[in-house]
Amino acid sequence: MITPIARSVVGSPMLQNLDLKTEIKHQRATGTLPGMLSFWERSMLHALAARTWRGDGTIIDGGSFFGSSLVATASGLRANPVTAGVDMTRFPGGKPVHGYELGFLPAPGSDKVDPHREFGGVKYKLGDSFVPILQDNIAPYNDLIDLHIGDLNEERWDGSPIEIAFIDVCKTARLNAHVSTQFYPAMIPGNSTLINQDFFFDRLPWVKVTMGYLKDYYRWEGQVFTSSIYSSVKAVPQDVADYDPYTEASYEECLAYHDAVEFPGIERKWQFFLALSRGYLMALKHRKDDALGHLRAVQDDYADILGDLEENPRGNQFRLDRAVRQISNGNIFKVS
C-alpha cells in the first residue's frame, strides 16, 4: 500500500522502511554539498545504500553534476555494515559505485541569456567544465567511486550485476534509450532498485513511455519529489531493452505506455505535471492539434492549482503557459 511520508513523498513499505524522516535530519545537518538534488532525494540514496545494499551488484549514478548524489550514496555505503566484508574486486574497476557525468551544462544559445548560475553558493558559468568541482566534492570517497567523464552515449556497460541505479541523465530520448539498453538488463532480477529522477516532471515524456513499456519488469514503490522509485520484478531481456518504445512504437502505443502505470497517492501538482508531459508527447509525435486540445482540457481540469504566477513565477501556470507556447510555435524544449 502506498501511503504519504511527507510533502511530495509517498511510498510502499519498501520506501517507508528507509525511515526518511529520520535520515533527512542528518542530511540537512551534514549535507552541505551544492547541487540540484533535494535533501529528501539525497536522504533516499543514502538510506538505500546504507540499509538495502547487499554487495551483490554495482551502484550506478547517471548524471552526477556536482556530486551530491554520489556523496549521499557513498556515505551510505560507509555506514552499511556489509561494506567492510565485500570483495571489491568483483566490481568493474574494483569500485562499487560508478558515476557518469558529461561535465558541463550547455551554454545558452543566445547572448540575451545570462550564463551565470549559482548552486548552493558555488558560482558556475554555463558552458564551462565543472569537473574540478565534482572531483573535489567526491574526493573523500575515491576508494568507492569510479567516475566516468564524457558522453554517456559513448559508454558501454560490461553486463556486471547492478543492485541500485539512480538515473538522472535522460534529458534526451537518445540518452533514455541508451540507459535502457546498457543498464536495465544488468539489474539483478527481483532484487534491485531503480530510481528515475526525471520522472515526475512536466517534460521528458520518453521516460514515462519507457517505464510504462517496462511495467511488467518493475514495480512502482513510490515518489520522492521528482524521483520515481521502482523495484525489479524480473529480469529485463536484452531484446526487450533494445526496443525503444518512444521512437519505435505507434502514436497510440506511446500514449498507452505513458499512462500505463498508476501512481496512487501522489499530490495534484504531480498529476498536473504528468498531464503536461502527455501533451508534450502528443506534440513530439507531430499531433499538434491533439496536444493543444489536451492542454485546454488540462487547463479546465486543474484550474484550482493554476493562476499562481504572482506567488510562484515558475509554478504551475508558468508550466502550462510554456507548454502551450512551445507547442504552438514548434520550439519545444528549446527555451526555458
Buried (B, 14 or more C-beta within 10 A) or exposed (E): EBEEBEEBBBBBEBBBEBEBEEBBEBBEEEBEBBBBBBBBBBBBBBBBBBBBBEBBBBBBBBBBBBBBBBBBBBBBBBBBEBBEEBEEEBBEBEBBBBBBBBBBBEEBEEEEEEBEEEBEEBEBBBEEBBBEBBEEBBEEBEEBBBBBBEEBBEEEBEEEBBBBBBBBBBBEBBBBBBBBBBBBBBBBEEBBBBBBBBBBBBBBBBBBBBBBBBBEBBBBBBBBBBBBBBBBBEBBEEEBBEBBBBEEBEEEBBBBBBBBBEBEBBBEBBBBBBBBBBBBBBBBBEBBEBBBEBBEEBBEEBEEBBEEEEEEEEBBBBBBBBBBEBBEEEEBEEEE
